[in-house]
Amino acid sequence: MRSRNVASAAIAGLVAVALAACGSNTQTGDTGNANAPTTPLQTTSGGAGGDVGVFTWWAAGSEKAGLDALVKLFNEKYPNDKFVNLAVAGGAGSNAKAKLASDLQNNQPPDSFQGHAGAELLDYIDKGQIEPVNDVIKALGGESVFPKDLLDRLTVEGNIYSVPSNIHRANVVWANAAVLKKAGINEVPKDLKAWMADMDKVKASGVSTPLSVSGTWTQVQLLENVLIADLGVDGYSGLFDGKTKWDSDQVKQAVGDYKKLLSYANTASDGDDWPVATDMVIDGKAAYNVMGDWAVAEFNDKGKKQGQDWTWFPTPGTDGVFDFLADSFTLPKGAKNPGGTKDWLMLIGSAEGQKAFNLAKGSIPARTDVPASDFPAYQQDAMKAFKDNKIVSSIAHGAAVSLAWNADISTAVSKFYASKDENQLVSDLAAAAKKNLG
Ligand code: BGC
């Protein structure tokens, strides 16, 4: 088994490669691979039977709607199996990951759990907590239906350790169309400075908090967006392999911009979950929210229409960049019902499962053979961006950094939210990098 540092460095190295190559898949086209193998893995018709306990943090609202879409199909395809919902509420796994860690530690694994492709998954692999699922990926069609670079992020020493369900974009600003109109804003701001000038206009039009934020992980995600804007793709990606120093002038500038952005935002409580911030945009209490595209599902859930009620643009300064994360599902070592787990994984990885799930979730299929024309406008744009843009890995959502490093960054960001001490944040971020990169 690879060591943590080797694995992390490998992931960082993949960032650059992934991206160019991800652009060469057929994500946007209707040119699906009709010849992809579809051989089912399980031999028992109707599924292996027994309980299949699946652990996620899709416990409520629009996220539960995505899970429900999968469960409905699972029940249809595998009537012998009984889906057991082990979801723990809290966006980005803010509560779930601690519970999962203790269940794994105590040898009480679920039958499958949600883990992010990239550095976070490597944590579980390094600890020997999950099993390879090469047979499932192969039965689903392997590289003929999943982008090779995505599979690389799930692979260690030739073994693939999870089945990806979707790809989310984390550098998106969601905006309330009526609030922008009232403030006289009709152009997409080209950089952070122009965006903050627009926020002044929003304030002048009577909305006191132009930008909405929620609890700590949403702040980490906002900071990550500013780092991408101020450091560019190479500078940002270099943060994860030691090439870019966390106490460099560019990071200091990003922290300064991040502080300015927060001065336009509401005051969040640590435990506020992401819908609190996204709903501020929906309700016209804020003009903008930086959020992953699970926000689309929230707009849909509240009956809001793209164009008429809401609009989106890449976070200013990050146009042409796709801040990537992917959910994927595992087979934990010691799972009670591995046959049932494999039924679940086959469903997650099937074209039908990916279409049903991603339509409800706001993300795009990890598979390359689900036609773009089956999806609404936002997701078609996201598919095109994933194909054409440069890809970077999300910090807040497990793609760029390990669970431990993410926890250290979150502690630093939470401390900063109270103190607003820029020098302290830079030195805490640099210390976290030193500790975790070695
Ligand atoms: C997950 C998404 C989820 C979001 C908010 C991310 O870490 O990958 O599936 O919607 O957190 O909970």
Residues whose N, C-alpha, C, O or C-beta is under 5 A from the ligand:
A	BS01	BGC	G90 G91 A92 G93 W294 D327 H397
